[in-house]
């Protein structure tokens, strides 16, 4: 069976340079692609670690948020996790809740793996209505991105082609779609590259539309628009590749065997949620969010490895600072829902 690399090389040879979004789509989600593997290489022994699966104490913090919503909603708050990956976070939430069957827990993912007992696996999001929490962790940074670059007065696309030896290479050319010209939300300087996903808005809108009442909690690598386009620190875009806990910038090695990500314009998500009728409540970093949700409470009762992993989630020189948390809501009062702590910015 041809590998993603085989198929992509044959495609480029046949039709010429392709958008990086098409390359990323095939490398991650095509047959034999990175996320289509039978066993996802997530965790300390894999290629990368996601915060929600690093420690079961993250799941306990989410469970406490659900319990805080119970009184507001007047019924056991539901949880829908979009992009659940291995299901580790949902398992931790279920275990923290003590196996109650009154509360609905559900997961949806593009690659639908098995979920723990007591958690519903959804084939799609159509028609879903949630009263509680719709949650995602590093979902949007894995959406395929187009690479755009400013050259003089023109906006060009950085495409994937083949060099004389048949190796993948970057080639600049006209935009593959006129609609891409509308994606940049700031003026780029000469030679500046940006990585932008047309899929950010529609996916976020789908999640917002599932929320009948409660909170939409999005945890991801990203910035607001102003910081994302800051050419002083992001002149070459944000595309990153992960393999064996190492990050590098070459997507043309280990095609289908490494993770590909790009930072999210979180201002786009805020706008789209507000268009869907949600109110923006919190835009903060992972560390203060988890502290406010009570991750530190009773930590002394956890196993040593669990405590260590939970502290990693809070590191201000790591994911505690780098992961942003956006919370939008519909039909719930925020005051008093979780603990007020410094650094938990309200909008």
C-alpha positions in Angstrom: 0.0 0.0 0.0 1.4 3.4 -0.9 2.5 5.6 2.0 1.4 9.2 2.4 4.9 10.2 1.2 4.5 8.0 -1.9 1.1 9.5 -2.7 2.2 13.0 -2.2 5.3 12.7 -4.4 3.2 11.1 -7.1 0.6 13.8 -6.9 3.1 16.7 -7.1 4.9 14.9 -10.0 1.5 14.7 -11.8 -0.1 18.1 -11.2 2.8 20.3 -10.0 3.2 22.2 -6.8 0.4 21.8 -4.2 -0.7 24.0 -1.2 0.9 22.9 2.0 -2.6 22.4 3.4 -3.0 19.6 1.0 0.3 18.1 2.0 -0.5 18.4 5.7 -3.9 16.9 5.2 -2.5 13.8 3.6 0.5 13.5 6.0 -1.7 13.7 9.1 -5.1 12.2 8.1 -4.6 10.2 4.9 -4.4 6.4 4.9 -1.3 5.5 6.9 -1.0 9.2 8.0 0.2 10.3 11.4 -3.2 10.6 13.2 -4.5 7.5 11.3 -2.1 5.2 13.1 -3.7 2.5 15.1 -1.9 3.7 18.2 -1.3 7.4 18.6 2.3 8.2 19.8 1.1 10.6 22.5 2.8 10.6 25.9 6.2 10.8 27.4 7.3 7.6 25.4 5.8 9.0 22.2 6.4 12.0 20.0 4.7 14.7 22.1 2.7 15.2 25.2 -0.7 16.9 25.4 -1.5 18.6 28.7 -4.9 17.0 29.0 -3.5 13.5 28.8 -0.3 14.2 30.8 -1.9 13.9 34.3 -5.2 12.5 35.5 -5.4 15.6 37.7 -6.2 17.6 34.6 -9.3 15.4 34.2 -10.1 15.9 37.9 -10.0 19.7 37.4 -12.4 19.3 34.4 -14.7 17.2 36.6 -14.8 19.9 39.3 -15.8 22.4 36.6 -18.7 20.1 35.6 -19.8 19.8 39.2 -19.7 23.5 39.6 -22.0 23.8 36.6 -24.5 21.3 38.0 -26.2 23.8 40.3 -26.2 26.5 37.5 -27.8 24.2 35.0 -30.1 22.4 37.4 -29.0 19.0 36.2 -25.7 17.0 35.9 -23.6 19.0 33.4 -22.6 17.1 30.3 -19.1 17.0 28.7 -18.4 16.7 25.0 -14.7 16.5 24.1 -13.8 17.3 20.5 -10.6 15.7 19.3 -10.2 13.3 22.2 -7.1 11.5 20.8 -6.4 8.5 23.1 -9.3 9.3 25.4 -7.0 9.7 28.4 -8.7 13.0 29.5 -12.2 11.6 29.2 -11.1 8.5 31.2 -9.7 10.7 34.0 -12.9 12.8 34.1 -15.0 9.7 34.3 -12.9 8.2 37.1 -12.9 11.5 39.0 -16.7 11.6 38.9 -16.9 8.2 40.5 -18.6 6.4 37.7 -21.9 8.2 38.0 -24.2 7.2 35.1 -26.4 10.3 35.4 -24.0 12.5 33.7 -23.4 12.2 29.9 -19.8 12.1 28.8 -19.1 12.0 25.0 -16.2 12.3 22.6 -15.9 13.1 18.9 -12.8 12.9 16.8 -12.0 12.8 13.1 -10.2 9.5 13.7 -12.7 7.7 16.0 -10.8 5.5 18.4 -12.3 3.4 21.2 -13.4 5.3 24.3 -13.6 4.0 27.9 -16.7 2.5 29.2 -19.3 5.0 30.1 -18.3 7.5 27.4 -20.3 7.9 24.2 -18.4 7.9 21.0 -20.0 10.3 18.5 -19.7 9.7 14.7 -20.2 13.4 14.0 -21.4 16.7 15.7 -24.5 17.2 13.6 -27.6 17.6 15.8 -25.6 17.4 19.1 -26.8 19.7 21.9 -24.8 20.0 25.1 -25.7 21.5 28.5 -22.4 21.6 30.3 -19.0 21.8 28.8 -17.7 21.5 25.2 -13.9 21.0 25.5 -11.0 20.7 23.2 -7.2 20.5 23.7 -4.8 21.1 20.8 -7.5 20.5 18.3 -7.2 23.6 16.2 -3.4 23.7 15.9 -3.6 20.4 13.9 -5.9 21.8 11.2 -4.1 22.0 7.8 -2.6 25.4 7.1 -1.8 27.4 4.0 1.6 29.2 4.0 1.4 32.7 2.7 4.2 35.2 2.0 4.5 38.9 1.2 6.6 39.8 -1.9 6.4 43.4 -2.7 2.8 44.4 -3.3 1.8 40.7 -3.9 0.6 38.0 -1.5 2.0 34.7 -2.7 1.5 31.1 -1.5 4.4 28.9 -0.4 3.7 25.6 -2.2 5.2 22.2 -2.0 7.0 21.1 -5.1 9.8 18.7 -6.1 13.4 19.6 -6.8 15.6 18.1 -9.6 16.3 15.1 -7.4 12.6 14.5 -6.7 12.8 15.7 -3.1 10.0 17.9 -1.6 10.9 21.6 -1.7 9.3 25.0 -1.1 8.1 26.9 -4.2 6.5 30.3 -4.2 3.6 30.8 -6.6 0.2 32.4 -7.0 -2.5 31.8 -4.4 -4.2 28.5 -4.9 -7.6 30.1 -4.1 -8.6 33.8 -4.3 -10.3 33.3 -0.9 -6.9 33.0 0.8 -6.2 36.7 0.2 -8.9 37.4 2.9 -7.2 35.3 5.6 -4.4 37.6 6.7 -5.7 40.0 9.3 -2.7 42.3 9.4 -0.3 43.8 6.9 2.7 41.5 6.4 6.2 42.9 6.0 8.4 42.0 3.0 9.3 38.2 3.1 7.1 37.5 6.2 5.4 34.0 6.2 2.2 33.2 8.0 0.5 29.9 8.5 -3.3 30.1 8.4 -6.0 27.5 8.4 -9.3 28.2 6.7 -10.8 25.5 8.9 -10.4 27.4 12.2 -13.7 29.3 11.9 -16.1 26.6 10.6 -14.9 24.0 13.2 -15.2 26.5 16.0 -18.7 27.4 14.8 -19.7 23.8 14.8 -18.6 23.4 18.4 -20.3 26.7 19.4 -23.5 25.5 17.8 -23.5 22.3 19.9 -23.6 24.3 23.1 -27.1 24.8 24.3 -26.1 26.1 27.7 -22.7 26.1 29.5 -19.1 26.7 28.6 -17.0 26.2 25.5 -13.4 25.6 26.8 -10.6 25.7 24.2 -7.0 24.9 25.1 -4.5 25.4 22.3 -1.2 26.8 21.2 -1.8 30.3 19.8 -2.0 34.0 20.2 -4.3 36.9 19.6 -4.1 38.4 16.1 -1.6 41.2 17.1 0.9 38.8 18.6 0.5 36.1 15.9 1.5 38.6 13.2 4.4 40.2 15.1 7.2 40.1 12.5 9.8 40.8 15.1 9.4 37.2 16.5 7.3 35.3 13.9 8.9 36.3 10.6 8.8 32.7 9.3 5.4 31.5 10.5 4.7 29.0 13.3 4.8 25.7 11.5 6.4 23.1 13.8 7.1 19.3 13.5 7.3 16.9 16.5 9.1 13.6 16.6 10.4 11.7 19.7 9.8 14.7 22.0 11.9 17.0 19.7 10.6 20.0 17.8 12.0 21.0 14.4 10.9 22.9 11.2 11.2 20.4 8.4 7.9 18.8 7.4 9.5 16.9 4.5 11.2 14.3 6.6 9.3 11.3 8.2 6.2 12.3 6.1 3.3 10.6 7.9 5.5 9.7 10.8 5.7 13.0 12.6 3.2 15.6 14.0 2.7 18.9 12.2 1.2 21.9 13.9 0.8 25.6 13.6 -0.3 28.3 16.1 -3.9 29.4 16.1 -5.2 32.9 15.7 -7.3 32.8 18.8 -8.9 36.2 18.0 -10.6 34.4 15.1 -12.1 31.9 17.5 -13.3 34.7 19.8 -15.0 36.5 17.0 -16.6 33.3 15.6 -18.0 32.3 19.0 -19.5 35.8 19.5 -21.1 35.6 16.1 -22.7 32.3 17.3 -24.1 34.1 20.3 -21.5 33.1 22.9 -20.1 35.6 25.5 -16.4 35.7 26.0 -15.6 35.0 29.6 -11.9 34.2 30.0 -8.8 34.3 27.8 -5.8 33.2 29.9 -2.9 30.8 30.2 -3.2 27.1 31.2 -1.5 27.6 34.6 -4.0 30.0 36.2 -6.9 28.3 34.5 -6.1 24.9 36.1 -5.3 26.5 39.4 -8.7 28.2 39.4 -10.4 24.9 38.6 -8.7 23.4 41.7 -6.0 21.2 40.2 -3.8 21.9 43.3 -6.5 21.0 45.8 -5.7 17.7 47.5 -2.7 17.1 45.3 -0.9 15.6 48.3 -3.2 12.6 48.1 -2.1 11.9 44.5 0.7 9.5 43.6 4.1 11.0 43.2 4.2 10.6 39.4 0.8 12.3 39.1 1.8 15.2 41.2 5.0 15.7 39.1 3.0 15.6 35.9 0.4 18.0 37.2 3.2 20.5 38.1 4.5 20.2 34.6 1.1 21.5 33.4 1.7 24.6 35.6 5.2 25.4 34.5 5.5 29.0 33.4 8.5 28.2 31.2 6.5 25.4 29.5 2.9 24.5 28.7 1.6 26.4 31.7 2.5 29.6 29.9 2.4 28.5 26.3 -1.1 26.9 26.1 -3.8 29.5 26.0 -7.3 28.9 27.4 -10.3 30.5 25.8 -13.7 30.2 27.6 -16.9 31.3 26.1 -20.3 30.7 27.4 -24.0 30.7 26.8 -26.8 31.1 29.3 -24.7 30.7 32.5 -23.5 33.2 35.1 -19.8 33.2 35.6 -19.5 34.9 39.0 -18.5 32.4 41.7 -18.4 29.4 39.3 -14.7 28.8 39.9 -12.1 30.3 42.2 -10.9 33.9 41.4 -7.1 33.9 41.1 -4.6 36.5 39.8 -3.8 36.0 36.2 -7.3 34.7 35.3 -8.2 37.5 32.9 -11.9 38.2 32.4 -13.1 39.8 29.1 
